[in-house]
Amino acid sequence: DLADLLGPSREERLDQLSARLLLVGALLHLWILYAIASAFPLRSLHSPFHRDLGCLAAYSRVGLWVFRLLGPVVASAMPLAMAVRFDRLGLALIVPGPGRPVGLHTAALAGAISLPILTMAAAWSVRSSLYSHHHIFMVLLFLCHAGCGLGFVLYFEMMMWAVLGASAVVVTAFYLFIWYQAEFTSVSLLRAAQLQWACAHVVPILALLISASLEVESGVARALVDFICENQDIIPKKMCIKMLRSA
């Protein structure tokens, strides 16, 4: 009946699911950052924001296990949201199928799938024989987050402002990253730690932008269909909504 048609369609519900996965992931990402900082035992002497994340986790057993156990789980939000969104768009996920070719989205999804693995490698390299590789894992993790976020928004249907906004966030992220690398290489560890914290905040900001854009896009699509069907007299409203929703 018409009341059912006026409600969210299956496609809109999938977009909302994708958006809410990203929202939860971004908020938990921020929670993990501040949980690690608050667990730093020397924070009465030194600000935790003057130490890099690996150092903070190494100093605190609680912070270390928060990073190790929750980090990979939270990093799974991006690949799950991306898989829901791309499947809704009728795109192949990893294996191509009839009418579902692989493309740039496949590379973006493959990169997103590596996020939990890289997070696990970065977390478990702390206080281990792999600590010399911790910086490399953190660099790869950041670059992967930025690339996956940009790959996600390139497949938006209406929200061009989101593409531009995400591009601006990614450009800012790479600027901060290059600055961080320069400070780290010159052994200016205080400035490098502050820049690492800035980079760590760019990741959830990008996820929140994508989440808000998906919510807006699904709402705008429904509002546009309703407006068109209410302002035409050629075909019945119910049939018009059904045709446009299935288009």
C-alpha positions in Angstrom: 0.0 0.0 0.0 0.9 3.7 -0.3 2.0 4.0 3.3 4.6 1.2 2.8 5.9 2.9 -0.4 6.3 6.2 1.4 8.6 4.6 4.0 12.3 3.9 3.4 13.0 1.4 0.6 15.4 -1.5 1.0 18.1 0.5 -0.7 17.7 3.4 1.7 17.8 1.0 4.6 21.0 -0.5 3.4 22.5 3.0 2.9 21.4 3.9 6.5 23.0 0.7 7.8 26.2 1.5 6.0 26.1 5.1 7.4 25.5 3.8 11.0 28.3 1.3 10.8 30.6 4.2 10.0 29.2 6.3 12.7 29.7 3.7 15.4 33.2 2.9 14.1 34.2 6.6 14.2 32.9 7.2 17.7 34.6 4.0 19.0 37.8 5.1 17.2 37.8 8.3 19.2 36.9 6.4 22.4 40.0 4.1 21.9 42.3 7.1 21.3 41.2 8.8 24.6 41.1 5.5 26.5 44.8 4.9 25.6 45.6 8.5 26.6 43.7 8.3 29.9 45.4 5.0 30.8 48.9 6.7 30.5 50.3 6.4 34.0 52.6 9.4 33.8 49.9 11.9 32.7 50.3 14.0 35.9 53.9 14.7 34.7 53.6 14.6 31.0 50.7 15.3 28.7 49.7 12.0 26.9 49.3 14.2 23.7 53.0 14.8 23.8 53.7 11.0 23.3 53.0 8.9 20.3 50.3 6.2 20.5 52.8 3.3 20.5 54.6 4.9 23.5 51.4 5.4 25.4 50.3 1.8 24.8 53.7 0.5 25.8 53.5 2.4 29.1 50.1 1.1 30.1 48.9 -2.5 30.2 45.2 -1.3 30.1 45.9 1.0 27.1 47.8 -1.8 25.3 45.0 -4.3 25.6 42.4 -1.8 24.6 44.5 -1.2 21.5 45.1 -4.9 20.8 41.5 -6.2 21.5 39.3 -3.4 20.3 41.4 -1.7 17.6 40.9 -4.5 15.0 37.2 -4.8 15.8 36.6 -1.1 15.4 38.7 -1.0 12.1 36.2 -3.6 10.7 33.5 -0.9 10.5 34.9 0.5 7.2 35.0 -2.7 5.2 31.6 -3.8 6.5 30.0 -0.4 5.6 31.8 -0.4 2.2 30.6 -4.0 1.4 27.0 -3.1 2.3 27.1 0.1 0.2 28.8 -1.5 -2.9 26.5 -4.5 -2.8 23.5 -2.2 -2.7 24.9 -0.4 -5.8 25.1 -3.7 -7.6 28.9 -3.7 -7.8 31.1 -6.8 -7.4 32.7 -7.1 -4.0 35.9 -9.1 -4.6 34.9 -11.8 -7.2 33.3 -10.5 -10.4 30.0 -11.8 -11.5 27.5 -11.4 -14.4 26.8 -7.7 -14.7 29.0 -7.0 -11.6 32.5 -6.2 -12.9 35.5 -5.4 -10.7 36.9 -1.9 -10.7 38.3 0.9 -8.5 35.7 -0.1 -5.8 37.3 -3.5 -5.6 40.7 -2.1 -4.9 39.1 0.2 -2.3 37.3 -2.7 -0.6 40.5 -4.8 -0.7 42.3 -2.0 1.1 39.5 -1.7 3.6 39.7 -5.4 4.4 43.4 -4.9 5.3 42.5 -2.3 7.9 41.8 -4.8 10.8 44.9 -6.7 9.8 47.1 -3.6 9.8 45.5 -2.4 13.1 46.3 -5.8 14.7 49.9 -5.7 13.4 50.4 -2.1 14.8 48.8 -3.1 18.1 50.6 -6.4 18.6 54.0 -4.9 17.5 54.0 -2.8 20.7 56.0 -4.5 23.5 57.2 -7.2 21.1 60.2 -8.1 18.9 58.3 -6.4 16.1 58.4 -2.9 17.8 61.0 -1.7 15.3 58.3 -2.2 12.6 55.5 -0.4 14.6 56.1 2.9 12.8 55.8 1.3 9.4 52.5 -0.4 10.4 51.1 2.9 11.7 52.1 4.7 8.4 50.5 2.0 6.3 47.3 2.0 8.5 46.9 5.8 8.1 47.5 5.7 4.3 45.0 2.9 3.9 42.4 4.7 5.9 42.7 7.8 3.7 42.7 5.9 0.5 39.7 3.8 1.5 37.7 6.9 2.5 38.3 8.6 -0.8 37.5 5.3 -2.7 34.2 5.1 -0.8 32.9 8.6 -1.6 33.8 8.3 -5.3 30.8 6.1 -5.7 28.3 8.5 -4.2 25.3 9.1 -6.5 24.2 12.7 -5.5 26.4 14.1 -2.8 29.1 15.8 -4.8 29.8 18.1 -1.9 30.8 15.0 0.1 33.3 14.0 -2.6 34.8 17.5 -2.4 34.7 17.5 1.4 36.3 14.1 1.6 39.0 15.1 -0.9 39.8 18.2 1.3 40.0 16.0 4.4 42.3 13.6 2.6 44.5 16.4 1.3 44.8 17.8 4.8 45.6 14.4 6.1 48.4 13.9 3.7 49.8 17.4 4.5 49.8 16.5 8.2 51.3 13.1 7.4 54.2 14.6 5.4 54.8 17.1 8.1 54.7 14.3 10.7 57.2 12.3 8.7 59.5 15.3 8.4 59.4 15.9 12.2 59.9 12.2 13.0 62.9 11.9 10.6 64.5 15.0 12.2 63.9 13.4 15.6 61.7 16.2 16.8 59.6 13.7 18.7 57.3 16.1 20.6 56.1 17.8 17.4 55.9 14.4 15.7 53.7 13.0 18.5 51.3 16.0 18.3 51.1 15.6 14.5 50.4 11.9 14.9 47.5 12.8 17.2 46.2 15.2 14.6 46.4 12.5 11.9 44.7 10.0 14.2 41.7 12.4 14.5 41.4 12.9 10.8 40.4 9.2 10.3 37.2 9.4 12.4 36.4 12.9 10.9 36.5 11.4 7.5 34.3 8.5 8.6 31.8 10.9 10.1 31.6 12.9 6.9 30.9 9.8 4.9 28.3 8.6 7.4 26.5 12.0 7.3 26.6 12.1 3.5 25.0 8.6 3.2 22.2 9.6 5.6 21.6 12.8 3.6 21.8 11.0 0.2 19.2 8.4 1.2 16.9 11.1 2.6 17.3 13.4 -0.4 16.6 10.5 -2.8 13.3 9.7 -1.0 12.3 13.4 -0.8 13.0 13.9 -4.5 10.9 10.9 -5.5 8.0 12.0 -3.3 8.2 15.6 -4.8 8.1 14.4 -8.4 5.2 12.0 -7.8 3.1 14.5 -5.9 3.5 17.1 -8.5 2.5 15.1 -11.6 -1.0 14.0 -12.8 0.0 11.6 -15.5 0.2 8.3 -13.6 -1.1 7.3 -10.1 1.1 8.4 -7.3 1.6 4.8 -6.0 2.7 3.6 -9.4 5.0 6.6 -9.9 6.7 6.0 -6.5 7.1 2.3 -7.3 8.6 3.0 -10.8 11.1 5.6 -9.5 12.1 3.6 -6.5 12.9 0.6 -8.7 14.7 2.7 -11.3 
